[in-house]
């Protein structure tokens, strides 16, 4: 009976470790996606400012943007 319990504990530990690795990778991907979105917005704002858009025009564009 104790060998069976030790085997289940090893399986549980392995599944937990794999789950934690998956969560860690997912968090890194989420942070990367958010950072890329912010950088794209900054670039868009800079390009709009270069062509003469005022702050209110930029606010209007981003306030009505769907995604």
C-alpha positions as a Markdown table, in Angstrom:
| # | Residue | x | y | z |
|---|---|---|---|---|
| 1 | Unk | 0.0 | 0.0 | 0.0 |
| 2 | Unk | 2.7 | 2.6 | 0.8 |
| 3 | Unk | 4.3 | 2.1 | -2.7 |
| 4 | Unk | 1.0 | 2.9 | -4.4 |
| 5 | Unk | 0.7 | 6.1 | -2.3 |
| 6 | Unk | 4.3 | 7.2 | -3.2 |
| 7 | Unk | 3.5 | 6.6 | -6.9 |
| 8 | Unk | 0.4 | 8.8 | -6.8 |
| 9 | Unk | 2.4 | 11.5 | -5.0 |
| 10 | Unk | 5.0 | 11.4 | -7.8 |
| 11 | Unk | 2.4 | 11.8 | -10.4 |
| 12 | Unk | 0.7 | 14.6 | -8.6 |
| 13 | Unk | 4.0 | 16.4 | -8.2 |
| 14 | Unk | 4.8 | 15.9 | -11.9 |
| 15 | Unk | 1.4 | 17.3 | -13.0 |
| 16 | Unk | 1.8 | 20.3 | -10.7 |
| 17 | Unk | 5.2 | 21.1 | -12.1 |
| 18 | Unk | 4.0 | 20.8 | -15.7 |
| 19 | Unk | 1.0 | 23.1 | -14.8 |
| 20 | Unk | 3.2 | 25.7 | -13.2 |
| 21 | Unk | 5.5 | 25.7 | -16.3 |
| 22 | Unk | 2.4 | 26.2 | -18.5 |
| 23 | Unk | 1.1 | 29.1 | -16.4 |
| 24 | Unk | 4.6 | 30.7 | -16.4 |
| 25 | Unk | 4.8 | 30.5 | -20.2 |
| 26 | Unk | 1.3 | 31.9 | -20.5 |
| 27 | Unk | 2.1 | 34.8 | -18.3 |
| 28 | Unk | 5.2 | 35.7 | -20.3 |
| 29 | Unk | 3.1 | 35.6 | -23.5 |
| 30 | Unk | 0.4 | 37.8 | -21.9 |
| 31 | Unk | 2.9 | 40.4 | -20.8 |
| 32 | Unk | 4.6 | 40.3 | -24.3 |
| 33 | Unk | 1.2 | 40.8 | -26.0 |
| 34 | Unk | 0.3 | 43.8 | -23.8 |
| 35 | Unk | 3.7 | 45.4 | -24.3 |
| 36 | Unk | 3.5 | 45.0 | -28.0 |
| 37 | Unk | 0.1 | 46.6 | -28.0 |
| 38 | Unk | 1.3 | 49.6 | -26.1 |
| 39 | Unk | 4.3 | 50.0 | -28.4 |
| 40 | Unk | 2.1 | 49.9 | -31.4 |
| 41 | Unk | -0.1 | 52.6 | -30.0 |
| 42 | Unk | 2.9 | 54.8 | -29.1 |
| 43 | Unk | 4.1 | 54.5 | -32.7 |
| 44 | Unk | 0.7 | 55.3 | -34.1 |
| 45 | Unk | 0.4 | 58.4 | -31.9 |
| 46 | Unk | 3.9 | 59.5 | -33.0 |
| 47 | Unk | 3.0 | 59.2 | -36.7 |
| 48 | Unk | -0.3 | 61.1 | -36.2 |
| 49 | Unk | 1.5 | 63.9 | -34.4 |
| 50 | Unk | 4.1 | 64.1 | -37.2 |
| 51 | Unk | 1.4 | 64.7 | -39.8 |
| 52 | Unk | -0.1 | 67.4 | -37.7 |
| 53 | Unk | -2.9 | 65.7 | -35.7 |
| 54 | Unk | -3.8 | 67.5 | -32.4 |
| 55 | Unk | -4.3 | 65.8 | -29.1 |
| 56 | Unk | -8.1 | 66.0 | -29.4 |
| 57 | Unk | -8.0 | 64.2 | -32.8 |
| 58 | Unk | -5.8 | 61.5 | -31.4 |
| 59 | Unk | -8.1 | 61.0 | -28.5 |
| 60 | Unk | -11.1 | 60.8 | -30.8 |
| 61 | Unk | -9.5 | 58.2 | -33.0 |
| 62 | Unk | -8.5 | 55.9 | -30.0 |
| 63 | Unk | -11.8 | 56.5 | -28.2 |
| 64 | Unk | -13.8 | 55.2 | -31.2 |
| 65 | Unk | -11.4 | 52.4 | -32.2 |
| 66 | Unk | -13.0 | 48.9 | -31.8 |
| 67 | Unk | -9.8 | 46.9 | -31.1 |
